[in-house]
Amino acid sequence: MTSPERPLGVIEAILAVRDQCPRAAAREHAAAALEAVKAGGADVLREQAGLVLATIAGWRGDRALAVHRALHAFLAQTTPTRDRES
């Protein structure tokens, strides 16, 4: 019996898209998203995760499922307190 795979973090999921998605455009977008996060930090992470998720809509398979789950879970989290107070 194999143990279930550990859920991916959001950055891990974007890295997986960059390194493993069969669509070149999605890989390029994920690379650009990582650069945007590096420059903009947590303030742009949610936006970039949503954009990457949109580019991998047709990606299928076990790894794709793990990536989709991670990005959906991240985006489903409530917004940070500072955003709600604005």
C-alpha positions in Angstrom: 0.0 0.0 0.0 1.4 3.4 -0.9 0.9 6.5 1.2 -1.1 9.4 -0.4 0.9 12.1 -1.9 1.5 15.2 0.2 -0.5 18.2 -1.0 1.6 20.7 -2.9 2.1 24.3 -1.7 1.2 27.1 -4.1 4.8 27.8 -5.2 5.4 24.1 -5.6 2.4 23.9 -7.8 3.5 26.8 -10.0 7.0 25.2 -10.2 5.4 21.9 -11.3 3.6 23.8 -14.1 6.8 25.4 -15.2 8.8 22.1 -15.2 6.2 19.5 -16.1 3.2 20.8 -18.0 3.2 19.6 -21.6 2.0 23.0 -22.9 4.9 25.4 -23.7 2.7 28.4 -23.2 1.7 27.3 -19.7 5.3 26.6 -18.8 6.3 30.1 -20.0 3.4 31.7 -18.1 4.3 29.8 -14.9 7.9 31.0 -15.2 6.7 34.6 -15.6 4.4 34.1 -12.6 7.3 33.0 -10.5 9.3 36.1 -11.5 6.3 38.3 -10.7 6.0 36.7 -7.3 9.8 37.2 -6.7 9.4 40.9 -7.5 6.0 41.5 -5.9 5.9 39.0 -3.1 2.8 37.9 -1.4 0.8 40.8 -2.8 0.8 39.3 -6.3 0.7 35.6 -5.4 -3.1 35.1 -5.5 -3.4 36.9 -8.8 -0.5 34.9 -10.3 -1.9 31.6 -9.0 -5.3 32.3 -10.6 -3.6 33.2 -13.9 -1.6 30.0 -13.9 -4.6 27.9 -13.0 -6.4 29.4 -16.0 -3.6 28.4 -18.4 -3.6 24.8 -17.3 -7.3 24.1 -17.7 -6.7 21.2 -20.2 -3.7 19.6 -18.4 -4.7 16.1 -17.3 -3.0 13.3 -15.3 -1.9 12.6 -11.7 0.5 15.5 -11.4 -1.9 17.9 -13.1 -4.6 16.8 -10.6 -2.2 17.6 -7.7 -1.4 21.0 -9.2 -5.1 21.9 -9.8 -6.0 20.9 -6.3 -3.2 23.0 -4.8 -4.0 26.1 -6.8 -7.8 25.7 -6.2 -7.2 25.2 -2.4 -5.0 28.3 -2.2 -7.4 30.4 -4.1 -10.3 29.2 -2.0 -8.7 30.4 1.2 -10.2 33.6 2.6 -8.5 36.8 1.7 -6.0 38.2 4.2 -7.4 40.3 7.0 -5.8 43.5 5.7 -7.7 43.1 2.4 -11.0 42.7 4.2 -10.4 45.8 6.3 -9.9 48.0 3.3 
